[in-house]
Amino acid sequence: MQITINKPGVLSTVQDMGRWEYLSQAVPISGPMDSLSARIANIALGNNKDAPIIEFTYSVAEFNVDAPVLIAYAGEGAVLKCGNKLLPPNRPLFIPGGQTITLQNNGNGSRTYLAIAGGFDVPVILGSCSTYLPATIGGMDGRALRAGDVLKGKDIFTALNQVLIAHLSGDVIAFRKWSVSKQALGLNHTNTIRVISGPESSWFDQASVNTLFNTAFTISLQSNRMGYRLEGPKMQRINSSELLSTAVTMGTIQVTGIGDLILLMADCQTTGGYPRIAQVASVDLPLCGQLKPSDQIFFKEISRAEAEMLYIEQEQNLQKAKAALNARFL
Amino acid sequence: MQTLREYYPHLAVYPLSENTITLQFGTSISADILSQVTKVNQLIQEKPFLGFITTVPAYSTLTVYYDPLQLFKSKLDGLHGFQKLSNYLLSLPVPDYQSAETNKPPVIIPIYYGGDHGPDLDEVATMHNMSDDAVINLHSAATYTVYMIGFVPGFAYLGGMDKALASPRKATPRTAVPAGSVGIAGEQTGVYPLQTPGGWQIIGRTPLSMFDVTRNQPSLLKAGDLVKFEAITESEFKYYQTI
């Protein structure tokens, strides 16, 4: 199976669940900005969790299906269409050869994830297929996708891949009413992001911390896969301590020297020297991954223990979604 | 054997996220703290717990990444992942040995100083009323310590530069500094592993790859390494580039 990129859109990269083994050498984790949607696309096809997918940013992109493929997509950046026919998300889609698929804006979010049965076949670099553009590693030669790129799928199928291919194959586009229910997975459309207290939150005055939780912040234009700059009230320090560079991770909210917030995202560096006022709860990172410049967000504080419980619930729900699909087709 | 808690009574432990826990050994940069971070890093790597993913050593902290789901299922003592892991790590037995890493030879990094590869060498020399050669001699005489790797893949934060070389950053950062460039910023010196924008005073360049994904250890340097710079000629620089 393979697809050919006609129009790459604003930024399209191959990602998997991230590069975790070289953080001590300052190699970022990378991976999808909205890992939940990326995982749903893979689950819908019966792929393994680490099967490489394509992350599309916004719409405009277009690809050709030269020969029959089984694909699935998820996320909030766009809907897929074949001509005028809407292809629904979160479920396996059989596309016969000779079709052109376009991504059309659905106005909700910014990123869409495309999975192919078996996963896209790109080399494993430092233990991962994820693209990290600043060091030109991973994905398609370490770069964003371009028009004319042919992305092949791996010809190694899971049992569920094979059953779904057999079930849907034919001369026409085929899918069923069944889908992985996103609501069941707990992702709601909200711009309230839950956070836990950051290690240096006590370095800021109480009024600033209150502001953090009762004021809207706006995603600035200076935002990318490394992080988002947030526009809003400035945070005031109550001490002048310098933080020695230490670990930061996706979801860390740093405060710059002039009091602005930076929300670190998938390609963020492994260490940083700005004080960390808060940390986005893991379950809400996918929401952050769908934000775009000029979107407003609010922060709400929860306890670390609650954040962990939410994370574990979500993981269990994903396992259930996977089990439901297996039970249905295997 | 003493436990980690007994061995390092000043140790602070805090969570960063649901999948990270940080051990903080102090709040300053020192060889002593570096050796503590290095030792405990080795200890955890040698006996990984169920759910262990990786570690990020920094100046005075060691951050451990883990899988919260594995911790949730584990029988370790505690109400949640952070508590379980914190209890587990603090009760680790610490062998009372001196890390073998401390006696290893320095990594030699050849540098071509000045010329096109070190466009700011003259400026730095003028700034300190020195000759170019004096800057080169001071810079290549010291033995440096790698305190941590951070910022970009393979970038080593080095300690040990002669304070006489301390120089302010460029007023206007360059939009592209070539990979291998050796710079000075304040009391720090370092080598750019990748071509990136940068505001450091560039005094030379190494032909070695500081970061190469085809190597077993992609980063040439790691925390705890000792480093010496060695001045080379332009023809030696070109020769290195061919091998």
Contacts between the chains, C-beta under 8 A, distances in Angstrom:
chain1	res1	chain2	res2	distance
A	20	B	53	5.5
A	20	B	54	5.7
A	20	B	65	6.9
A	21	B	54	6.1
A	22	B	153	7.4
A	22	B	218	6.4
A	22	B	219	7.8
A	23	B	54	5.2
A	23	B	55	7.6
A	23	B	56	5.0
A	23	B	65	6.9
A	24	B	54	6.7
A	24	B	55	6.0
A	24	B	56	5.7
A	24	B	57	6.1
A	24	B	149	6.5
A	24	B	222	7.1
A	24	B	223	7.3
A	25	B	149	5.3
A	25	B	153	6.2
A	25	B	154	6.1
A	25	B	211	7.6
A	25	B	217	7.3
A	25	B	218	5.9
A	25	B	219	3.7
A	25	B	222	6.9
A	26	B	149	4.7
A	26	B	150	5.0
A	26	B	151	6.3
A	26	B	152	6.2
A	26	B	153	4.9
A	26	B	154	6.4
A	26	B	155	5.9
A	26	B	219	7.2
A	27	B	153	4.6
A	27	B	218	7.1
A	28	B	153	7.7
A	125	B	213	5.5
A	126	B	213	5.6
A	126	B	218	6.4
A	134	B	152	6.8
A	134	B	194	6.9
A	134	B	196	7.3
A	135	B	152	7.2
A	135	B	153	5.1
A	135	B	194	5.6
A	135	B	211	7.2
A	137	B	213	5.6
A	196	B	15	7.8
A	196	B	17	7.6
A	198	B	16	7.9
A	199	B	14	5.3
A	199	B	16	6.4
A	199	B	22	7.2
A	244	B	27	6.9
A	244	B	28	7.5
A	244	B	29	6.5
A	244	B	58	7.0
A	244	B	59	4.2
A	244	B	60	5.6
A	244	B	61	7.8
A	245	B	58	5.7
A	245	B	59	6.0
A	245	B	148	6.6
A	245	B	150	5.5
A	245	B	151	7.8
A	245	B	157	7.0
A	246	B	22	7.1
A	246	B	58	4.4
A	246	B	59	7.0
A	246	B	60	7.5
A	246	B	61	4.5
A	246	B	63	7.1
A	247	B	16	6.3
A	247	B	20	6.7
A	247	B	22	6.3
A	247	B	56	4.4
A	247	B	58	6.0
A	247	B	61	6.6
A	247	B	63	3.6
A	248	B	16	7.7
A	249	B	16	6.2
A	249	B	17	5.5
A	249	B	19	7.8
A	249	B	20	5.9
A	249	B	65	7.9
A	251	B	17	6.1
A	252	B	16	7.0
A	252	B	17	7.4
A	269	B	150	6.6
A	269	B	151	6.0
A	269	B	152	6.9
A	270	B	56	5.6
A	270	B	150	5.9
A	271	B	56	6.7
A	271	B	58	5.3
A	271	B	148	6.8
A	271	B	150	3.4
A	271	B	151	7.1
A	272	B	150	7.8
A	276	B	16	7.2
A	279	B	16	6.2
A	279	B	17	5.0
A	281	B	18	7.2
A	282	B	17	6.6
A	282	B	18	4.9
A	282	B	19	6.9
A	304	B	15	5.6
A	304	B	18	7.2
A	304	B	80	7.7
A	304	B	82	6.3
A	305	B	79	7.2
A	305	B	80	4.9
A	305	B	82	8.0
A	307	B	18	5.4
A	308	B	18	4.8
A	308	B	68	5.8
A	308	B	72	7.7
A	308	B	80	5.3
A	308	B	81	5.5
A	308	B	82	7.4
A	309	B	80	7.8
A	311	B	18	5.1
A	311	B	68	5.8
A	312	B	68	6.6
A	312	B	69	6.2
A	312	B	72	5.3
A	315	B	69	5.2
